[in-house]
Amino acid sequence: MTKRAYNFNAGPAALPLEVLRQAQEQFVDYNGAGMSIMEMSHRSKAFEGVNDNTERLVRELFGVPDGYSVMLLQGGASTQFAMVPMNLLADGKTAAYVNSGSWAKKAIKEAKLIGETRVVATSEDARFTRMPDLASVELPDNAAYLHLTSNETIEGTQLASFPSTGAVPLIADMSSDIMSRPLDIASFGMIYAGAQKNLGPSGVTLVIARDDLLEPSRPGVPTMLRYDTHAKSKSLYNTPPSFAVYMVGLVLEWIRGKGGLAEIDRLNREKTGLIYRAIDGSGGFYRGVAESGSRSLMNVTFRLTSEELEKKFIQESERAGFVGLKGHRDVGGLRASTYNAVPLESCRALAEFMAEFQRKNG
C-alpha cells in the first residue's frame, strides 16, 4: 500500500483511513444493490436509509433533544452566512455578532446585506490572536440572535465555552470544530458546519436548528433558502449530495466506534498537546500565534523567527511527507490542522520533525 501522507490540510481535510477503506469496498456495489450510492435515486429506500441513519447518528452523538431538526444541506457554511439572517432577522430586529476573525467577518458582511447588524464583541484590537471576552457581552434589546464562530481556522483560536444568551437564540458556525467535543445542544438555537473538516468530504453542510426558528421571520425568502423547506422534507426537497451524506454517516459511525465525543475530545487534546509542547519548549525558536487561553484544538498556528526560515521549514517538511503546513495566505506563518481524523502518529511525527528542524537550524 502507498504510504499515507501526514495530512494537516485545513480543509478539505483528512478522513479516517478505516472510513476510506469501507467506502472503497462499497464504491461500485453498495450493499448488493448492483450500483454505487452515487447512482441511486435519492427517493429509493436504500438512500433514504442512509439519510435517516446519518441524521440518527447526529442526534445520538450530540444528544440532540426533542424540538430540534437536523438538516443536511448544500452550499457550505458560506451559504449559511446569508441563510441565517434571511430566515431569522425580522424587520425591526438587530442581529448581534461576535467578530473573532476571518470567518466571523465573512458572516457579518453577509448579515449586513440583509438587515440591521451590530458587532457586540471583537478581538480585532488583538489582531484576532485571542477570542473575544463574552462573559459580560451586552445584547441589543431587540436582538434577533447572537452569532459566533466557535473556531477560527486561519488565526488558530477557539472558544473554550459559550455564553448564556437567555431568550435570545445563540447561533454558532462550528465548521472547523464540529463533533470534536461534547456540546449542550439545548443551549443553542442553531449550529451549522461545513462537513469538509471534521465530518466528511466537501459538498454537504450540517444544520441543527430549534424548531421554533425554522419558519422565516421575514417575507420573501426563496424556497431553497428556507429552513422549513428542508426540515419538512428531511433534507430531501431536491437532489441531495448523496455520496457526501453517505460519507458523513460513515465518519459518524467511526466517531461512535472511537467512544463518542468525550473520547474524541480527549484524543484531540493529546494530539495537539504534542505540537503545543514542541512550540512552548523551543525557547522561542517557535512562537505560537494564538494566546494560550484561546488556543485551538483544531488549528495550531505558529511562526518562526523569519519568513526565510518558515519557507525552509515548509520545503523540508514536504520532503519528509508532511502536507498542509503552510499558513493561510492572508496571515502567513505555519499551521497544523489536527482535526478528528488526523492520527496521533501524525502529530507525534510533526513534533519530532519540529525538534529536529530546530536542532539543525536553531
Salt bridges, closest charged atoms under 4 A:
GLU55 OE2 - ARG59 NE 3.02
GLU55 OE1 - LYS234 NZ 3.29
GLU60 OE1 - ARG56 NH1 3.33
GLU60 OE1 - ARG256 NH1 3.20
ASP91 OD1 - ARG218 NH2 3.82
ASP125 OD1 - ARG130 NH2 3.35
ASP177 OD2 - ARG181 NH2 3.12
ASP212 OD1 - ARG210 NE 2.63
GLU215 OE2 - ARG226 NH2 3.46
ASP228 OD2 - ARG226 NH2 2.72
ASP228 OD2 - LYS232 NZ 3.89
GLU253 OE1 - ARG256 NH2 2.71
GLU263 OE2 - ARG266 NH2 2.77
ASP265 OD1 - ARG269 NE 3.18
GLU270 OE1 - ARG266 NH1 3.30
ASP280 OD1 - ARG295 NH2 2.77
GLU310 OE2 - ARG303 NE 2.67
ASP330 OD2 - HIS328 ND1 3.70
GLU356 OE2 - ARG359 NH2 2.60
GLU356 OE2 - LYS360 NZ 3.95
